[in-house]
Amino acid sequence: MVGLDWGTSWLVAARNIPDPEDVDKPKPRFRNQRNCYVSVNLDESVEDLLKQANMSYVRFEDEDDRVYVIGLDAMQLASMLSNANNRVDIQRPMAAGVMQGDVNAVRIVQAIASQVLKEPKEEDEVVYFSTPANPIDSDFSTTHHRGMAETALSRLGWDPRPLSEALAIVYATQPTMQTFDGDEAKLTGIGISCGAGMINVSVVYRGLETMGFSLANAYHANEGSAGDWIDRQLFNAYGHQMGSIATCTRYKEQFADFEKIPDPRTDTGVDLMDYAEAVSKTSFVNRGNKHWHFEVLASIRVWYASLLDYVITQLAKEFEERRPTIDGELPVVLAGGTSKPNGFEKLFSERLDRQRGLPFAVSGVTKAPDCMNTVALGCLAMACARGSTPE
């Protein structure tokens, strides 16, 4: 049994294996791959070069004039080939959390899924895969995406079963709410999955999802509602120097650190210029220009804060409209690639306070210890709990 985080930017698979220190106690093993590709025109030498470089790629029988470099190799290839006069960027088989508009989406994601899942260990082995909730800020349904994901996994020999992405975070981290009567409500809290294309939210009471939704169109700019939105802002402002969105993503992932990028109004003991100087010495772009890096790093904090303001505002609005009954202070658990920077949970709490809170009590905001693998771990937990029992 396997859990699969089917994300816009990453696919992550989790399977239990024996623990060498305790053979009776399994531990999860994770495999991951970037969910992206670069299309390369094919000639006599290109495929040989790709093989020599040990790059991951796929070819389709009905296309004899091109190959598709996939995953992390595609990300690196796009960054290396891009310059001020020639922009080469990655393409995504998914946008805003779902497969849409790309004729090769299913086949490419199927190839990437095959890499992280490997072969089923038995016929029709169960795999629980993450699915986004329907967005409240965009006019589309996730039903088609879920069905196409099931089709792709079935073609690979699996028995696919969907699980709400943010609900998987609660299953993986198992938060507990203290009720106003003094009882403990286990598996109770708010899971927020901060991915690349979407922010997914699940309000869970004793393991049951009472409310779930996603955000896919921050500020109605048609640029996503999570990491992709931040990457786009970075490219819009600094694309000439960065060269490509892939480079913007790499920069953000390497240098976004909110313990070192302070709020100038409150974190007076942290000097951003010191961090900017350190970044300028190691950066793969605009090396040596600490003033430029100071501006970019400060901008990254502004964009993260702006995104979280949007998320908190929409969460409060949704609670006001649905008015679920909450008999305690809810813990909030964050996970996903966009939550990875150091201090992200602190930034979320700061924006929560600045927004004057939510229409319900929050006991605290934490980030999952293994935020990149949390959704896959929650899917694995469901797979182990349900096994192959028919639903």
Secondary structure, DSSP 8 states (H G I E B T S, - for coil): -EEEEE-SSEEEEEEEEEETTEEEEEEEEEEEEES-EEEEE--TTHHHHHHHTT--EE--TT--SEEEEETHHHHHHHHHH-BTTB----B-SEETTEE-S-TTHHHHHHHHHHHHH-S-SSTTEEEEEEE---BSSSS--SHHHHHHHHHHHHHTTEEEEEEEHHHHHHHHH--EEEBTTS-EEES-EEEEEE-SS-EEEEEEETTEEEEEEEE-SGGG-SS-SSHHHHHHHHHHHHHHHH-SHHHHHHHHHHH--TTTS--TTT-TT--HHHHHHHHHHH-SSSTT-HHHHHHHHHHHHHHHHHHHHHHHHHHHHHHHHH-----B-EEEEEESGGG-STTHHHHHHHHHHHTT--SS-EEEEEE-TTTTTHHHHHHHHHHHHHTT---
